[in-house]
Structures are given as structure tokens and as C-alpha cells.
């Protein structure tokens, strides 16, 4: 008579077990950038749903001025970025007073409006904003490549976007856009109504080393192969 053996089938640890660390990614052969959700980086503001415990978007420890990852929920005071590419599109955001949230990006204002209509959304509750999109490679604290990320810069962030593009042109002196590393942080500002909010700050951190440059180039070609993000 066969005896049943008790087997621990999986580990709940967030650390990859030693016996799995030698894998070669089998099974992911057909997974490219088009099949993966690229995280967005954004800023926690006073009315952000990430601060509201009743919201499904709640992130424990979220504070105003923190940068957060839209997929993992990780929080940062600042991050290192290599800026890979730049484009503009039209982003749809729900009014912050109604819970806020990013709905998607579209190539034209008409396409964005059609999306809201087709999904029976109340158009008056949403804003369609021309937005600067920075496609970046995020680095860890040691400067090693971590993951591709997207930054959507609309409204007051448009000024930061233009300043960043200008700094890249001046610093790179004709080299590829991803030749430099930048520190992204936040700082408090005041809007026209005298209300405080947080905006991005970008500062030059250094030039990419040879290995980092090659990794950035690889990510650049992967991202432009999937232009619609």
C-alpha cells in the first residue's frame, strides 16, 4: 500500500530559492515588451488613492512626495534613471476629487474621447491631457539595471519634462540619449490657488559605464519595437 508523503510544494518567501537561481527563463521565449505591463512612476499627492486605506490602490506607508511604482507599489524618495526615449500623447485621468487614477494613453484627443464614450464613462469626470512620456531604465541603489519604467508628465510636470530634455541635450553633447544617468526626486511647490503639491526634480548623476550603456541600448530597441505604451 502506497504511503502519502508530505511535500512542501511552494515557498511564500519573496527571495528566489537557491535551486531556482540557475534557470534560463524557459517558457518565456514568446514574452516580449508588448506582453508585459511596464510600470509607471508617479508621485503621492494629498488626494492620491494610494493614501486612502479604503482604496484598492492603497499602498502601506504612502506619504506625500514619495515616488511609487504603479505595479509593485514600491515607494522611493529618489531613483536613478537612464532616459531612453521621449514622445508625447494624450493621457486620460479621472478627477482626483472622484478618486483619481490613470485610465490610459491615446495617440489623439479624439481617440481618448472615443474610449471614454465606448466604455460608458462619464466624460465630465475625466481629463484628457497632452502628456510628455519619458521611457526610462530604472537602476537600483548600486546603479545596476532594474527595470524599464514610464514617466507621464502633464500639466505642471511639463515644465520639468522640457527642462530635462534640455539638460540631456546639453550634457550629452551629441551622444545617444541614454548616455547619462539622472536622479529623479520630488520637491514641494505651490499652485496658482496657493495649494501645496509635489513635483519632480531631475539632476545629473553621471555618465553610463560601458556595460550600462549597452544594457540601456538593448532596452531602447525593445521599447521602440512596442511604440504604443
N, C-alpha and C positions, 0 to 999 in steps of 0.2 A: 504494500500500500504506500502510495507516494505521500511524502510529508511536505507540508507547505513551509516555505521559508519566508521569513520576514525580510523584505528588502526596502531600504530607504531609496525611493525612486527619484527624488529630487531634493535639491538644497534650496532653502529660502534665502541664502546669503546673496548679497549684491556683488560679491567677489567671485570671479571666474575660477572654478576649481582647477587644480594643477593638471588633472588628467585631460582637461579640455583645451588647455592653452597651446597645444601643438597643432590645432586644427588649421585647415587651409581654406575654410569658407565654403566647403562643399554644400551644394544646394542653393547657393546664392548666385549661380552663374548667370541667370537672366534678370537679376535685380540691378538696375542702374539708377541714375539720379532721377529718372522720370517716375520710378516706382517707390520713391522714398519721400516722406514729408520733411522738407528742410526746415529746421527750427527758425523761428523769428526771435530776435532780441527786442525787448521793449522795456519801458520804464514804468515802475509802480507809481501811480499818482494817487491823490487823496480819494478819488472816487473809483479807483480800479477794482473790478470784481475780485481780483486776486487777494484783496484785503478783507473781503466780506466772507465770514465763515459760512454763511448760508448759500454762497455761490458755488456751483460745481467747479468753477475756475480757481477756487481758494487755494492759496499756497501758504503753508505754515511758515511764519517768520517774515512774511512780506511786509516791507516798510517803504514809505515814500522815498523815492530817489534810488531805490535798488533797481538794478538791471535784472530781468528774468528771461529764462528760456521758455518759449511757449509750449514746447513738447515735454521736456523733462521737469519743468518747474524749478530748476536750479536758480539760485539767486546770487548776484555778484555785485560788488562795489565797483569793480572795473574789470575789463577784459582786454587781452591783446588780440588784435585783428590784422590780417592781411587783406587789403581791399582788392578783390579780384576783378570786378566788373560793375558797371553802372548803367541804369536805364530808368525810364520814367513810365508810369502807367496810372490807372485810376483805381484807387482803393476805396472800399466801402466799409464804413464804420457805423456801428449803432450808437445813438446818442448816449453819452455817459450817464445822464440822469435817468436813463431807462435800462441801465445795466451795462452799457458799453459793449465793446467786443469788436474784433476784426472779422469781417464777413468774407473777404476775398479781393482779388485784383483783376482788372479787366483792361483790355487794350484801348477802350474808348469810353467816354461818359455814357454814350447811348447803350453800349453793351452792358455796362453796370446797371443802368436803369431797367433794362430789359430783364436782367437777372432777378432784380427785386420784384418786378411785376409777375414774372413767371412763377415765382415761389410764394406769391400772395403775401409778401411782406408789406407793411405799412410804410410807404416811401417816405413820409414825413418824419419817421423815426430814425432815418439813416442819413448819413452824409456821404457824398461822392466827392472825393478829394484827389486832385492831381498830386501824385506822390513820387518822390525820388526813391529808388530802390538800390541799395548797395549790397552786392553779393560778396560775401567775405568768407575767409577761412579763419575760424576761431582757434586760438592757441591756448594751451594750458599755462599754468603759472611759471613753468620752466621754459616756455617758448616752443613747445612741441605741438605739431598739428593735432587738433582735437576733432573738429567737425566743421562742415560748411554751415553758415548761418546767413539770414537775411535781415536787413535793417530797412524798415519803411519810414521815410522821413517826409512828413507832411506838415502843413501849417508852419508853426514856429521852428520846426526841425528842418525846414527847407533851407533856412539860413545856415545852419550847421552843415548841411549837405553841400552847399555851394562853397563854404569855407574849406571843407575837407577836400573837395575836388581841386580847389586852387592850391592847397598845400601839397597835394600829391603831385601836381604838375611842377611846382617849384622845387620840391625835394628830389623827385625822380630824375629831373633833367634829361628827359627823353627816354629813360629806361621804361621797361614794362610797368604797368600799373601796380602789379604785385611785387615790386622790388623792395617795398618798405613795410615796416611793421608799425602799427599805431595803437595807442592806448585809448580805449573808449571808457569814459566815466560820465558822471552827471553833476549838475550844479543847479541850485535853485535860482529861478528867475521870477519876474512878476509880469502878468499880462496887462492889457490896457485897462482892465477893470480893477487893477490893483491886487489881484488874487495871485498867490504864490503857486508855482508849479515847478517841475524839474525838467530840464532839457539836457541833451547830450553835450559832452565836451570831448574833443578829439585832439590828441597831441602826438607828435612824432616820437616813436620809441627806438627806432634803429633800422638798419638795412637787413634784409633777409640774407641768411647764410646760404651757401650753395645748395645744401640738401633741402632746406625750407623753400627756397626759390623753386626747385624742381617739383616739390610737392604742391606748391601753390599753382604752378603752371598746369599740372595734371588736373587739379580741381577746377581751374579756369575752363579748360576744354570740356570737362564733364558738365559744368553748369551751362555753358553756352549751347551745348548739344540739346539742352532742355530749356529753351528760352522762356516758356510760359511758366511762371512760378506763383 
